């Protein structure tokens, strides 16, 4: 098996968000890709590949490998101060319940 093709399939899945069953036929079989992916995920290989590519792209763009500044928009900061995530949660739960109830009717 050509490991590069397996890696291409993993990149395709991660970048498109498609389902495993929708993997194009010109890539390796989904069972092979899943086997490699699960091994790489368990060994943190995917994370190391991502970090290596991230550093390379930043350096190619003329930036430092690691960003030195974080940017948070003012609305996010205001919401965090108010505890917005906790206040939104019950609304989401209610919405899920009401949509589940209407789906069963």
Biopython code that builds the backbone (N, CA, C, O; Angstrom):
import numpy as np
from Bio.PDB.StructureBuilder import StructureBuilder

atoms = [
    (1, "UNK", "N", (0.848, -1.188, 0.000)),
    (1, "UNK", "CA", (0.000, 0.000, 0.000)),
    (1, "UNK", "C", (0.890, 1.246, 0.000)),
    (1, "UNK", "O", (1.863, 1.327, 0.749)),
    (2, "UNK", "N", (0.546, 2.201, -0.839)),
    (2, "UNK", "CA", (1.264, 3.462, -0.916)),
    (2, "UNK", "C", (0.778, 4.367, 0.230)),
    (2, "UNK", "O", (-0.350, 4.861, 0.210)),
    (3, "UNK", "N", (1.641, 4.568, 1.213)),
    (3, "UNK", "CA", (1.270, 5.338, 2.399)),
    (3, "UNK", "C", (0.929, 6.784, 2.022)),
    (3, "UNK", "O", (0.088, 7.408, 2.669)),
    (4, "UNK", "N", (1.566, 7.311, 0.994)),
    (4, "UNK", "CA", (1.267, 8.680, 0.554)),
    (4, "UNK", "C", (-0.199, 8.795, 0.112)),
    (4, "UNK", "O", (-0.851, 9.803, 0.387)),
    (5, "UNK", "N", (-0.710, 7.781, -0.562)),
    (5, "UNK", "CA", (-2.114, 7.797, -0.978)),
    (5, "UNK", "C", (-3.048, 7.714, 0.230)),
    (5, "UNK", "O", (-4.113, 8.332, 0.240)),
    (6, "UNK", "N", (-2.647, 6.955, 1.237)),
    (6, "UNK", "CA", (-3.428, 6.893, 2.470)),
    (6, "UNK", "C", (-3.453, 8.266, 3.125)),
    (6, "UNK", "O", (-4.504, 8.725, 3.572)),
    (7, "UNK", "N", (-2.303, 8.920, 3.182)),
    (7, "UNK", "CA", (-2.222, 10.259, 3.753)),
    (7, "UNK", "C", (-3.081, 11.239, 2.951)),
    (7, "UNK", "O", (-3.750, 12.092, 3.532)),
    (8, "UNK", "N", (-3.065, 11.123, 1.628)),
    (8, "UNK", "CA", (-3.926, 11.964, 0.791)),
    (8, "UNK", "C", (-5.395, 11.750, 1.144)),
    (8, "UNK", "O", (-6.169, 12.706, 1.200)),
    (9, "UNK", "N", (-5.779, 10.498, 1.382)),
    (9, "UNK", "CA", (-7.164, 10.188, 1.746)),
    (9, "UNK", "C", (-7.514, 10.800, 3.099)),
    (9, "UNK", "O", (-8.605, 11.343, 3.268)),
    (10, "UNK", "N", (-6.603, 10.717, 4.058)),
    (10, "UNK", "CA", (-6.837, 11.315, 5.375)),
    (10, "UNK", "C", (-6.978, 12.824, 5.242)),
    (10, "UNK", "O", (-7.886, 13.413, 5.827)),
    (11, "UNK", "N", (-6.090, 13.456, 4.479)),
    (11, "UNK", "CA", (-6.190, 14.903, 4.256)),
    (11, "UNK", "C", (-7.525, 15.253, 3.599)),
    (11, "UNK", "O", (-8.154, 16.248, 3.958)),
    (12, "UNK", "N", (-7.953, 14.436, 2.640)),
    (12, "UNK", "CA", (-9.225, 14.678, 1.962)),
    (12, "UNK", "C", (-10.379, 14.635, 2.965)),
    (12, "UNK", "O", (-11.237, 15.517, 2.970)),
    (13, "UNK", "N", (-10.392, 13.612, 3.806)),
    (13, "UNK", "CA", (-11.454, 13.474, 4.806)),
    (13, "UNK", "C", (-11.464, 14.644, 5.779)),
    (13, "UNK", "O", (-12.519, 15.192, 6.098)),
    (14, "UNK", "N", (-10.281, 15.019, 6.247)),
    (14, "UNK", "CA", (-10.193, 16.102, 7.227)),
    (14, "UNK", "C", (-10.539, 17.459, 6.616)),
    (14, "UNK", "O", (-11.150, 18.298, 7.277)),
    (15, "UNK", "N", (-10.156, 17.676, 5.372)),
    (15, "UNK", "CA", (-10.406, 18.992, 4.770)),
    (15, "UNK", "C", (-11.843, 19.155, 4.280)),
    (15, "UNK", "O", (-12.378, 20.264, 4.298)),
    (16, "UNK", "N", (-12.474, 18.064, 3.844)),
    (16, "UNK", "CA", (-13.840, 18.181, 3.321)),
    (16, "UNK", "C", (-14.897, 17.857, 4.358)),
    (16, "UNK", "O", (-16.035, 18.314, 4.255)),
    (17, "UNK", "N", (-14.522, 17.065, 5.362)),
    (17, "UNK", "CA", (-15.499, 16.648, 6.357)),
    (17, "UNK", "C", (-16.475, 15.617, 5.827)),
    (17, "UNK", "O", (-17.529, 15.395, 6.423)),
    (18, "UNK", "N", (-16.138, 14.988, 4.718)),
    (18, "UNK", "CA", (-17.046, 13.997, 4.135)),
    (18, "UNK", "C", (-17.107, 12.732, 4.996)),
    (18, "UNK", "O", (-16.247, 12.505, 5.848)),
    (19, "UNK", "N", (-18.106, 11.938, 4.766)),
    (19, "UNK", "CA", (-18.255, 10.678, 5.488)),
    (19, "UNK", "C", (-17.270, 9.665, 4.928)),
    (19, "UNK", "O", (-16.866, 9.745, 3.768)),
    (20, "UNK", "N", (-16.887, 8.702, 5.777)),
    (20, "UNK", "CA", (-15.949, 7.669, 5.340)),
    (20, "UNK", "C", (-16.498, 6.923, 4.132)),
    (20, "UNK", "O", (-15.743, 6.546, 3.236)),
    (21, "UNK", "N", (-17.787, 6.712, 4.105)),
    (21, "UNK", "CA", (-18.386, 5.960, 2.991)),
    (21, "UNK", "C", (-18.356, 6.758, 1.688)),
    (21, "UNK", "O", (-18.523, 6.184, 0.611)),
    (22, "UNK", "N", (-18.145, 8.071, 1.771)),
    (22, "UNK", "CA", (-18.109, 8.914, 0.573)),
    (22, "UNK", "C", (-16.690, 9.155, 0.069)),
    (22, "UNK", "O", (-16.473, 10.019, -0.780)),
    (23, "UNK", "N", (-15.728, 8.402, 0.582)),
    (23, "UNK", "CA", (-14.341, 8.535, 0.128)),
    (23, "UNK", "C", (-14.258, 8.192, -1.357)),
    (23, "UNK", "O", (-14.724, 7.124, -1.756)),
    (24, "UNK", "N", (-13.680, 9.059, -2.188)),
    (24, "UNK", "CA", (-13.616, 8.791, -3.629)),
    (24, "UNK", "C", (-12.916, 7.464, -3.946)),
    (24, "UNK", "O", (-12.016, 7.032, -3.226)),
    (25, "UNK", "N", (-13.341, 6.847, -5.009)),
    (25, "UNK", "CA", (-12.834, 5.527, -5.400)),
    (25, "UNK", "C", (-11.376, 5.545, -5.859)),
    (25, "UNK", "O", (-10.731, 4.497, -5.883)),
    (26, "UNK", "N", (-10.839, 6.723, -6.224)),
    (26, "UNK", "CA", (-9.441, 6.781, -6.661)),
    (26, "UNK", "C", (-8.469, 6.815, -5.481)),
    (26, "UNK", "O", (-7.254, 6.811, -5.677)),
    (27, "UNK", "N", (-8.998, 6.849, -4.267)),
    (27, "UNK", "CA", (-8.171, 6.777, -3.057)),
    (27, "UNK", "C", (-8.237, 5.344, -2.513)),
    (27, "UNK", "O", (-9.099, 4.571, -2.931)),
    (28, "UNK", "N", (-7.346, 4.982, -1.596)),
    (28, "UNK", "CA", (-7.376, 3.620, -1.044)),
    (28, "UNK", "C", (-8.718, 3.302, -0.376)),
    (28, "UNK", "O", (-9.474, 4.216, -0.047)),
    (29, "UNK", "N", (-9.018, 2.022, -0.175)),
    (29, "UNK", "CA", (-10.286, 1.636, 0.458)),
    (29, "UNK", "C", (-10.438, 2.253, 1.843)),
    (29, "UNK", "O", (-9.458, 2.458, 2.559)),
    (30, "UNK", "N", (-11.683, 2.544, 2.204)),
    (30, "UNK", "CA", (-11.930, 3.222, 3.485)),
    (30, "UNK", "C", (-11.449, 2.395, 4.670)),
    (30, "UNK", "O", (-11.045, 2.965, 5.684)),
    (31, "UNK", "N", (-11.479, 1.078, 4.575)),
    (31, "UNK", "CA", (-11.009, 0.243, 5.684)),
    (31, "UNK", "C", (-9.505, 0.422, 5.900)),
    (31, "UNK", "O", (-9.037, 0.451, 7.038)),
    (32, "UNK", "N", (-8.760, 0.539, 4.816)),
    (32, "UNK", "CA", (-7.312, 0.759, 4.918)),
    (32, "UNK", "C", (-7.020, 2.136, 5.490)),
    (32, "UNK", "O", (-6.177, 2.289, 6.374)),
    (33, "UNK", "N", (-7.727, 3.136, 4.975)),
    (33, "UNK", "CA", (-7.525, 4.503, 5.441)),
    (33, "UNK", "C", (-7.889, 4.605, 6.919)),
    (33, "UNK", "O", (-7.172, 5.243, 7.690)),
    (34, "UNK", "N", (-8.999, 3.979, 7.323)),
    (34, "UNK", "CA", (-9.417, 4.008, 8.720)),
    (34, "UNK", "C", (-8.372, 3.348, 9.619)),
    (34, "UNK", "O", (-8.076, 3.852, 10.702)),
    (35, "UNK", "N", (-7.818, 2.228, 9.173)),
    (35, "UNK", "CA", (-6.806, 1.522, 9.965)),
    (35, "UNK", "C", (-5.587, 2.416, 10.206)),
    (35, "UNK", "O", (-5.127, 2.550, 11.340)),
    (36, "UNK", "N", (-5.070, 3.022, 9.145)),
    (36, "UNK", "CA", (-3.932, 3.929, 9.287)),
    (36, "UNK", "C", (-4.298, 5.131, 10.150)),
    (36, "UNK", "O", (-3.541, 5.515, 11.041)),
    (37, "UNK", "N", (-5.463, 5.725, 9.882)),
    (37, "UNK", "CA", (-5.887, 6.917, 10.617)),
    (37, "UNK", "C", (-5.993, 6.626, 12.112)),
    (37, "UNK", "O", (-5.515, 7.409, 12.933)),
    (38, "UNK", "N", (-6.610, 5.512, 12.464)),
    (38, "UNK", "CA", (-6.783, 5.209, 13.890)),
    (38, "UNK", "C", (-5.437, 4.962, 14.568)),
    (38, "UNK", "O", (-5.236, 5.362, 15.714)),
    (39, "UNK", "N", (-4.515, 4.303, 13.862)),
    (39, "UNK", "CA", (-3.169, 4.102, 14.422)),
    (39, "UNK", "C", (-2.443, 5.439, 14.586)),
    (39, "UNK", "O", (-1.818, 5.694, 15.616)),
    (40, "UNK", "N", (-2.531, 6.282, 13.568)),
    (40, "UNK", "CA", (-1.853, 7.578, 13.612)),
    (40, "UNK", "C", (-2.471, 8.473, 14.681)),
    (40, "UNK", "O", (-1.760, 9.217, 15.357)),
    (41, "UNK", "N", (-3.779, 8.403, 14.834)),
    (41, "UNK", "CA", (-4.451, 9.211, 15.857)),
    (41, "UNK", "C", (-4.022, 8.746, 17.248)),
    (41, "UNK", "O", (-3.746, 9.569, 18.120)),
    (42, "UNK", "N", (-3.966, 7.450, 17.454)),
    (42, "UNK", "CA", (-3.562, 6.895, 18.748)),
    (42, "UNK", "C", (-2.131, 7.283, 19.104)),
    (42, "UNK", "O", (-1.836, 7.560, 20.266)),
    (43, "UNK", "N", (-1.240, 7.304, 18.111)),
    (43, "UNK", "CA", (0.181, 7.616, 18.339)),
    (43, "UNK", "C", (0.478, 9.114, 18.224)),
    (43, "UNK", "O", (1.642, 9.512, 18.269)),
    (44, "UNK", "N", (-0.548, 9.944, 18.079)),
    (44, "UNK", "CA", (-0.423, 11.404, 17.926)),
    (44, "UNK", "C", (0.321, 11.807, 16.660)),
    (44, "UNK", "O", (0.843, 12.919, 16.575)),
    (45, "UNK", "N", (0.375, 10.928, 15.690)),
    (45, "UNK", "CA", (1.052, 11.228, 14.424)),
    (45, "UNK", "C", (0.329, 12.332, 13.668)),
    (45, "UNK", "O", (0.971, 13.214, 13.098)),
    (46, "UNK", "N", (-1.000, 12.296, 13.657)),
    (46, "UNK", "CA", (-1.773, 13.324, 12.961)),
    (46, "UNK", "C", (-1.470, 14.697, 13.562)),
    (46, "UNK", "O", (-1.294, 15.674, 12.835)),
    (47, "UNK", "N", (-1.411, 14.763, 14.873)),
    (47, "UNK", "CA", (-1.104, 16.034, 15.548)),
    (47, "UNK", "C", (0.297, 16.525, 15.173)),
    (47, "UNK", "O", (0.491, 17.719, 14.947)),
    (48, "UNK", "N", (1.267, 15.624, 15.106)),
    (48, "UNK", "CA", (2.635, 16.022, 14.746)),
    (48, "UNK", "C", (2.714, 16.471, 13.288)),
    (48, "UNK", "O", (3.421, 17.428, 12.971)),
    (49, "UNK", "N", (1.994, 15.788, 12.403)),
    (49, "UNK", "CA", (1.952, 16.202, 10.993)),
    (49, "UNK", "C", (1.356, 17.604, 10.897)),
    (49, "UNK", "O", (1.892, 18.466, 10.200)),
    (50, "UNK", "N", (0.243, 17.826, 11.601)),
    (50, "UNK", "CA", (-0.405, 19.139, 11.576)),
    (50, "UNK", "C", (0.543, 20.231, 12.063)),
    (50, "UNK", "O", (0.642, 21.291, 11.445)),
    (51, "UNK", "N", (1.239, 19.974, 13.169)),
    (51, "UNK", "CA", (2.160, 20.976, 13.719)),
    (51, "UNK", "C", (3.302, 21.266, 12.736)),
    (51, "UNK", "O", (3.665, 22.424, 12.529)),
    (52, "UNK", "N", (3.859, 20.225, 12.141)),
    (52, "UNK", "CA", (4.960, 20.407, 11.186)),
    (52, "UNK", "C", (4.509, 21.233, 9.992)),
    (52, "UNK", "O", (5.221, 22.141, 9.563)),
    (53, "UNK", "N", (3.324, 20.927, 9.445)),
    (53, "UNK", "CA", (2.808, 21.688, 8.307)),
    (53, "UNK", "C", (2.486, 23.128, 8.711)),
    (53, "UNK", "O", (2.735, 24.057, 7.942)),
    (54, "UNK", "N", (1.939, 23.315, 9.903)),
    (54, "UNK", "CA", (1.612, 24.648, 10.406)),
    (54, "UNK", "C", (2.867, 25.514, 10.490)),
    (54, "UNK", "O", (2.869, 26.659, 10.038)),
    (55, "UNK", "N", (3.927, 24.966, 11.067)),
    (55, "UNK", "CA", (5.191, 25.710, 11.194)),
    (55, "UNK", "C", (5.752, 26.030, 9.814)),
    (55, "UNK", "O", (6.194, 27.153, 9.572)),
    (56, "UNK", "N", (5.739, 25.058, 8.908)),
    (56, "UNK", "CA", (6.283, 25.268, 7.563)),
    (56, "UNK", "C", (5.526, 26.368, 6.817)),
    (56, "UNK", "O", (6.142, 27.207, 6.160)),
    (57, "UNK", "N", (4.205, 26.368, 6.916)),
    (57, "UNK", "CA", (3.398, 27.380, 6.223)),
    (57, "UNK", "C", (3.651, 28.764, 6.806)),
    (57, "UNK", "O", (3.759, 29.735, 6.058)),
    (58, "UNK", "N", (3.747, 28.871, 8.133)),
    (58, "UNK", "CA", (4.030, 30.173, 8.756)),
    (58, "UNK", "C", (5.397, 30.697, 8.325)),
    (58, "UNK", "O", (5.544, 31.875, 7.997)),
    (59, "UNK", "N", (6.400, 29.812, 8.328)),
    (59, "UNK", "CA", (7.743, 30.244, 7.931)),
    (59, "UNK", "C", (7.778, 30.625, 6.457)),
    (59, "UNK", "O", (8.449, 31.588, 6.086)),
    (60, "UNK", "N", (7.064, 29.883, 5.611)),
    (60, "UNK", "CA", (7.010, 30.198, 4.184)),
    (60, "UNK", "C", (6.363, 31.567, 3.962)),
    (60, "UNK", "O", (6.707, 32.272, 3.013)),
    (61, "UNK", "N", (5.436, 31.937, 4.827)),
    (61, "UNK", "CA", (4.768, 33.237, 4.723)),
    (61, "UNK", "C", (5.587, 34.349, 5.364)),
    (61, "UNK", "O", (5.147, 35.498, 5.392)),
    (62, "UNK", "N", (6.788, 34.020, 5.887)),
    (62, "UNK", "CA", (7.643, 35.024, 6.488)),
    (62, "UNK", "C", (7.266, 35.369, 7.918)),
    (62, "UNK", "O", (7.636, 36.433, 8.415)),
    (63, "UNK", "N", (6.544, 34.496, 8.579)),
    (63, "UNK", "CA", (6.148, 34.719, 9.968)),
    (63, "UNK", "C", (6.952, 33.818, 10.889)),
    (63, "UNK", "O", (7.583, 32.858, 10.448)),
    (64, "UNK", "N", (6.920, 34.140, 12.168)),
    (64, "UNK", "CA", (7.573, 33.268, 13.136)),
    (64, "UNK", "C", (6.799, 31.952, 13.208)),
    (64, "UNK", "O", (5.597, 31.911, 12.943)),
    (65, "UNK", "N", (7.499, 30.887, 13.568)),
    (65, "UNK", "CA", (6.876, 29.566, 13.619)),
    (65, "UNK", "C", (5.714, 29.525, 14.592)),
    (65, "UNK", "O", (4.708, 28.868, 14.324)),
    (66, "UNK", "N", (5.833, 30.212, 15.712)),
    (66, "UNK", "CA", (4.761, 30.256, 16.707)),
    (66, "UNK", "C", (4.258, 31.680, 16.834)),
    (66, "UNK", "O", (5.053, 32.609, 16.973)),
    (67, "UNK", "N", (2.935, 31.864, 16.787)),
    (67, "UNK", "CA", (2.413, 33.222, 16.942)),
    (67, "UNK", "C", (2.716, 33.749, 18.340)),
    (67, "UNK", "O", (2.713, 33.001, 19.318)),
    (68, "UNK", "N", (2.975, 35.048, 18.414)),
    (68, "UNK", "CA", (3.321, 35.660, 19.705)),
    (68, "UNK", "C", (2.168, 36.450, 20.289)),
    (68, "UNK", "O", (2.244, 36.899, 21.433)),
    (69, "UNK", "N", (1.090, 36.629, 19.518)),
    (69, "UNK", "CA", (-0.039, 37.425, 19.966)),
    (69, "UNK", "C", (-1.340, 36.687, 19.687)),
    (69, "UNK", "O", (-1.491, 36.053, 18.643)),
    (70, "UNK", "N", (-2.256, 36.772, 20.603)),
    (70, "UNK", "CA", (-3.595, 36.222, 20.398)),
    (70, "UNK", "C", (-4.553, 37.383, 20.196)),
    (70, "UNK", "O", (-4.442, 38.409, 20.866)),
    (71, "UNK", "N", (-5.480, 37.225, 19.289)),
    (71, "UNK", "CA", (-6.456, 38.274, 19.009)),
    (71, "UNK", "C", (-7.836, 37.735, 19.367)),
    (71, "UNK", "O", (-8.251, 36.680, 18.889)),
    (72, "UNK", "N", (-8.536, 38.482, 20.216)),
    (72, "UNK", "CA", (-9.894, 38.130, 20.608)),
    (72, "UNK", "C", (-10.763, 39.333, 20.300)),
    (72, "UNK", "O", (-10.450, 40.452, 20.706)),
    (73, "UNK", "N", (-11.860, 39.105, 19.579)),
    (73, "UNK", "CA", (-12.714, 40.244, 19.273)),
    (73, "UNK", "C", (-13.454, 40.690, 20.532)),
    (73, "UNK", "O", (-13.639, 39.908, 21.465)),
    (74, "UNK", "N", (-13.870, 41.941, 20.548)),
    (74, "UNK", "CA", (-14.460, 42.527, 21.750)),
    (74, "UNK", "C", (-15.765, 41.840, 22.148)),
    (74, "UNK", "O", (-16.070, 41.758, 23.338)),
    (75, "UNK", "N", (-16.529, 41.353, 21.198)),
    (75, "UNK", "CA", (-17.793, 40.685, 21.525)),
    (75, "UNK", "C", (-17.534, 39.385, 22.284)),
    (75, "UNK", "O", (-18.250, 39.069, 23.234)),
    (76, "UNK", "N", (-16.518, 38.635, 21.871)),
    (76, "UNK", "CA", (-16.171, 37.403, 22.566)),
    (76, "UNK", "C", (-15.761, 37.698, 23.999)),
    (76, "UNK", "O", (-16.151, 36.984, 24.924)),
    (77, "UNK", "N", (-14.972, 38.754, 24.181)),
    (77, "UNK", "CA", (-14.531, 39.121, 25.526)),
    (77, "UNK", "C", (-15.714, 39.528, 26.394)),
    (77, "UNK", "O", (-15.769, 39.155, 27.566)),
    (78, "UNK", "N", (-16.666, 40.289, 25.843)),
    (78, "UNK", "CA", (-17.847, 40.705, 26.600)),
    (78, "UNK", "C", (-18.684, 39.496, 26.999)),
    (78, "UNK", "O", (-19.141, 39.402, 28.137)),
    (79, "UNK", "N", (-18.884, 38.569, 26.059)),
    (79, "UNK", "CA", (-19.666, 37.373, 26.339)),
    (79, "UNK", "C", (-19.018, 36.525, 27.412)),
    (79, "UNK", "O", (-19.706, 35.967, 28.267)),
    (80, "UNK", "N", (-17.704, 36.422, 27.375)),
    (80, "UNK", "CA", (-16.994, 35.626, 28.372)),
    (80, "UNK", "C", (-17.151, 36.237, 29.757)),
    (80, "UNK", "O", (-17.280, 35.511, 30.743)),
    (81, "UNK", "N", (-17.143, 37.561, 29.841)),
    (81, "UNK", "CA", (-17.302, 38.227, 31.136)),
    (81, "UNK", "C", (-18.697, 37.992, 31.700)),
    (81, "UNK", "O", (-18.870, 37.871, 32.913)),
    (82, "UNK", "N", (-19.694, 37.926, 30.815)),
    (82, "UNK", "CA", (-21.070, 37.747, 31.253)),
    (82, "UNK", "C", (-21.401, 36.273, 31.516)),
    (82, "UNK", "O", (-22.444, 35.955, 32.087)),
    (83, "UNK", "N", (-20.507, 35.389, 31.098)),
    (83, "UNK", "CA", (-20.819, 33.966, 31.238)),
    (83, "UNK", "C", (-21.798, 33.515, 30.171)),
    (83, "UNK", "O", (-22.672, 32.690, 30.436)),
    (84, "UNK", "N", (-21.658, 34.047, 28.973)),
    (84, "UNK", "CA", (-22.630, 33.802, 27.912)),
    (84, "UNK", "C", (-22.752, 32.336, 27.532)),
    (84, "UNK", "O", (-23.852, 31.878, 27.221)),
    (85, "UNK", "N", (-21.673, 31.597, 27.549)),
    (85, "UNK", "CA", (-21.771, 30.208, 27.135)),
    (85, "UNK", "C", (-22.709, 29.431, 28.054)),
    (85, "UNK", "O", (-23.468, 28.581, 27.587)),
    (86, "UNK", "N", (-22.665, 29.708, 29.335)),
    (86, "UNK", "CA", (-23.563, 29.021, 30.260)),
    (86, "UNK", "C", (-25.003, 29.470, 30.045)),
    (86, "UNK", "O", (-25.924, 28.663, 30.161)),
    (87, "UNK", "N", (-25.209, 30.746, 29.734)),
    (87, "UNK", "CA", (-26.573, 31.224, 29.569)),
    (87, "UNK", "C", (-27.193, 30.743, 28.262)),
    (87, "UNK", "O", (-28.418, 30.676, 28.160)),
    (88, "UNK", "N", (-26.384, 30.408, 27.263)),
    (88, "UNK", "CA", (-26.890, 29.926, 25.982)),
    (88, "UNK", "C", (-27.265, 28.449, 26.070)),
    (88, "UNK", "O", (-28.199, 28.012, 25.399)),
    (89, "UNK", "N", (-26.579, 27.704, 26.854)),
    (89, "UNK", "CA", (-26.750, 26.257, 26.935)),
    (89, "UNK", "C", (-28.200, 25.813, 27.151)),
    (89, "UNK", "O", (-28.648, 24.919, 26.432)),
    (90, "UNK", "N", (-28.966, 26.382, 28.099)),
    (90, "UNK", "CA", (-30.348, 25.934, 28.265)),
    (90, "UNK", "C", (-31.194, 26.158, 27.013)),
    (90, "UNK", "O", (-32.077, 25.353, 26.713)),
    (91, "UNK", "N", (-30.935, 27.241, 26.282)),
    (91, "UNK", "CA", (-31.683, 27.500, 25.055)),
    (91, "UNK", "C", (-31.413, 26.429, 24.016)),
    (91, "UNK", "O", (-32.323, 25.990, 23.313)),
    (92, "UNK", "N", (-30.157, 26.009, 23.922)),
    (92, "UNK", "CA", (-29.802, 24.965, 22.962)),
    (92, "UNK", "C", (-30.497, 23.667, 23.346)),
    (92, "UNK", "O", (-31.028, 22.965, 22.485)),
    (93, "UNK", "N", (-30.495, 23.350, 24.618)),
    (93, "UNK", "CA", (-31.128, 22.130, 25.097)),
    (93, "UNK", "C", (-32.622, 22.158, 24.807)),
    (93, "UNK", "O", (-33.188, 21.169, 24.341)),
    (94, "UNK", "N", (-33.271, 23.314, 25.090)),
    (94, "UNK", "CA", (-34.702, 23.439, 24.796)),
    (94, "UNK", "C", (-34.965, 23.264, 23.311)),
    (94, "UNK", "O", (-35.923, 22.594, 22.927)),
    (95, "UNK", "N", (-34.118, 23.865, 22.460)),
    (95, "UNK", "CA", (-34.302, 23.768, 21.017)),
    (95, "UNK", "C", (-34.185, 22.330, 20.556)),
    (95, "UNK", "O", (-34.951, 21.889, 19.700)),
    (96, "UNK", "N", (-33.237, 21.592, 21.113)),
    (96, "UNK", "CA", (-33.072, 20.192, 20.738)),
    (96, "UNK", "C", (-34.289, 19.377, 21.161)),
    (96, "UNK", "O", (-34.767, 18.525, 20.412)),
    (97, "UNK", "N", (-34.790, 19.646, 22.373)),
    (97, "UNK", "CA", (-35.971, 18.918, 22.844)),
    (97, "UNK", "C", (-37.166, 19.189, 21.973)),
    (97, "UNK", "O", (-37.901, 18.268, 21.618)),
    (98, "UNK", "N", (-37.376, 20.465, 21.616)),
    (98, "UNK", "CA", (-38.559, 20.806, 20.817)),
    (98, "UNK", "C", (-38.446, 20.247, 19.413)),
    (98, "UNK", "O", (-39.453, 19.826, 18.843)),
    (99, "UNK", "N", (-37.248, 20.230, 18.835)),
    (99, "UNK", "CA", (-37.106, 19.664, 17.494)),
    (99, "UNK", "C", (-37.246, 18.145, 17.525)),
    (99, "UNK", "O", (-37.761, 17.549, 16.579)),
    (100, "UNK", "N", (-36.784, 17.511, 18.619)),
    (100, "UNK", "CA", (-36.932, 16.058, 18.752)),
    (100, "UNK", "C", (-38.394, 15.695, 18.931)),
    (100, "UNK", "O", (-38.856, 14.690, 18.392)),
    (101, "UNK", "N", (-39.135, 16.518, 19.694)),
    (101, "UNK", "CA", (-40.556, 16.251, 19.912)),
    (101, "UNK", "C", (-41.341, 16.404, 18.614)),
    (101, "UNK", "O", (-42.234, 15.604, 18.332)),
    (102, "UNK", "N", (-41.017, 17.422, 17.825)),
    (102, "UNK", "CA", (-41.739, 17.628, 16.573)),
    (102, "UNK", "C", (-41.372, 16.561, 15.545)),
    (102, "UNK", "O", (-42.171, 16.251, 14.662)),
    (103, "UNK", "N", (-40.169, 16.000, 15.655)),
    (103, "UNK", "CA", (-39.763, 14.957, 14.705)),
    (103, "UNK", "C", (-40.499, 13.646, 14.977)),
    (103, "UNK", "O", (-40.705, 12.850, 14.061)),
    (104, "UNK", "N", (-40.897, 13.418, 16.234)),
    (104, "UNK", "CA", (-41.583, 12.172, 16.551)),
    (104, "UNK", "C", (-43.071, 12.261, 16.291)),
    (104, "UNK", "O", (-43.748, 11.233, 16.267)),
    (105, "UNK", "N", (-43.607, 13.469, 16.092)),
    (105, "UNK", "CA", (-45.049, 13.637, 15.868)),
    (105, "UNK", "C", (-45.444, 13.297, 14.470)),
    (105, "UNK", "O", (-46.622, 13.387, 14.122)),
]
sb = StructureBuilder()
sb.init_structure("model")
sb.init_model(0)
sb.init_chain("A")
sb.init_seg("    ")
for serial, (resi, resn, name, xyz) in enumerate(atoms, 1):
    if name == "N":
        sb.init_residue(resn, " ", resi, " ")
    sb.init_atom(name, np.array(xyz, "f"), 0.0, 1.0, " ", f" {name:<3s}", serial, name[0])
structure = sb.get_structure()
